[in-house]
């Protein structure tokens, strides 16, 4: 990574405006945090700042309040949980800009922490409004961006503020960029990618970009039927756009020397719901009116054998509708294989991360990205605004 990190700057006594991703899931009835993974992911950077006597100002969004104050989306529960984890007080404010906030920040002592209120209570945050960014910049001397999950968005707190203050990466941001960057640009080979999802159009950019880099590409999810049709003779210009796109990607894989391995069977259903009727059929035998809900057992065997031969594996997109037990076997099986191989394993994408968390396998992967959209954009080869705004080394 060619960007400056928190280790490249002096933080002692400085007001450090730290952009974190505390967008945690909450129980709608009790307002309790149901998963504190994102809070825990920020602890190494926060603890480093404490140890090095910085004055710490934490900023985050939570949910989609659309520029209004929503009581259920206030950050007080997050501040309480963070305080429990670091075993020291965290003062939660009732706003993120303004004279009272500036006064509270200026009273901070070295090693103390303030958590600003939800940034998205102000509509200007998501608009990357210059005046809002300037107001945020009055709270700090330096910006530490550790919110990789927001890196694909140009908002005031991660991009606009850098017009007024120097910005560097925190440890989580650094880890994300290093792990994903090495996997694509300098992997231990063979490099294998597992890609799932419902539609080819959702993954065109990703498939196009990684086709130049991978040795083996496994394709599952609902889009596997599109690739099957693209292989059929006669799939010409009269076919719909998705099939033409799939055919182009198959041709590109062949030209680049990447081996694309497609599913051969599927779990199908007449209703995507619990306790629905299911069948396991060869992929070419999917019946009219039935939907593909998971990869089948033969595909699991083929994919598992390929994964066991790789030295680096990147996975984006579940193999089926894993949230429903009847359709979770494919995703769970792939997760189990990846959790038990002698290779670097990287999980990208919100739903794929949720799957390995749900199966209790996240700790067995080398890296589970904290940024769903951000990791997808990275795999697509896009420049992430939140990363571009950081100072170069």
CORWOHU-V973628 format. One record per pair of residues at least 12 apart in sequence whose ideal C-beta (glycine too) atoms are under 6 Angstrom apart, sorted by the first residue. I is the first residue (numbers start at 1). J is the second residue. Records with the same first field share a line. If there is no record, write none. Layout:
I: J, J
//
This chain:
1: 177, 178
2: 392, 393
3: 169, 390
4: 168, 391, 393
5: 168, 169, 174
6: 144, 168, 170
9: 168
11: 52, 54
12: 52, 53
13: 110
14: 54, 141, 142
15: 55, 140, 141
16: 49, 54, 56, 142, 144
17: 57, 139, 140, 143
18: 58, 144
19: 59, 145, 147, 157, 158
20: 42, 58, 60, 146, 147
21: 38, 147, 149
22: 60, 78
23: 61, 62
24: 38
33: 77, 81
36: 81
39: 81, 82
41: 172, 370
42: 146
44: 171
45: 146, 170, 171
50: 111
53: 110, 111
55: 108
56: 113
57: 105, 114, 139, 140
58: 115
59: 116, 119, 157
61: 118, 119, 120
62: 75, 118
65: 120, 121
67: 123
69: 121
73: 118
75: 115, 117, 118
76: 92
79: 92, 115
90: 113, 115
91: 114
92: 115
93: 116, 117
94: 117
95: 117
96: 116, 117, 119
97: 135
102: 138
105: 139
119: 157
125: 155, 156
126: 155
128: 154, 155, 156, 159, 160
129: 156
132: 156
133: 156, 160, 161
134: 164
136: 157, 161
137: 161, 164, 165
140: 165
142: 166
143: 161, 165, 167
144: 168, 170
145: 158, 167, 173
146: 170, 172, 173
148: 173, 176, 370, 371, 374
149: 370, 371, 374
150: 386
151: 374, 384, 386, 387
152: 373, 374, 377, 384
154: 385
158: 386
159: 385, 389
162: 389
166: 391
167: 389, 390
168: 391
169: 390
179: 346, 367
180: 378
183: 312, 314, 346
184: 213
187: 312
188: 311, 312
189: 215, 311
190: 215, 310, 311
191: 214, 215, 312
192: 216, 310, 313
193: 210, 214, 217, 314
194: 218, 315
195: 219, 316, 317
196: 220, 221, 317, 318, 319
197: 221, 223, 317
198: 222
199: 223
200: 223, 226, 242, 245, 246
204: 245
205: 380
206: 379, 380
207: 249
209: 380, 381
211: 252, 253, 256, 258
212: 256
214: 258
216: 259, 306
217: 258, 260
218: 261, 303
219: 262
220: 263, 295, 319
221: 317, 319
222: 292
224: 263
225: 292
226: 242, 243, 246
227: 246, 262
228: 283
229: 243
230: 243, 246, 247, 250
235: 247
261: 306
263: 283, 295, 299
264: 283, 298, 299
265: 282, 283, 296, 298, 299
266: 283, 292, 296
267: 280, 293, 294, 296
268: 281, 286, 290, 292
269: 291, 293
270: 290
272: 321
274: 324
278: 326
280: 296
293: 320, 321, 327
294: 320, 327, 330
295: 319, 330
300: 330, 333
304: 337
307: 337
308: 341
310: 343
311: 343
312: 344
313: 338, 343, 345
314: 346
315: 347, 352
316: 348, 349, 352
317: 349
318: 331, 351, 352, 355
319: 331, 334
322: 355
331: 355
332: 359
335: 356, 359, 361
339: 361, 364
344: 366
345: 365, 366
346: 367
347: 365, 368
348: 369, 375
349: 372, 376
350: 372
353: 368
//
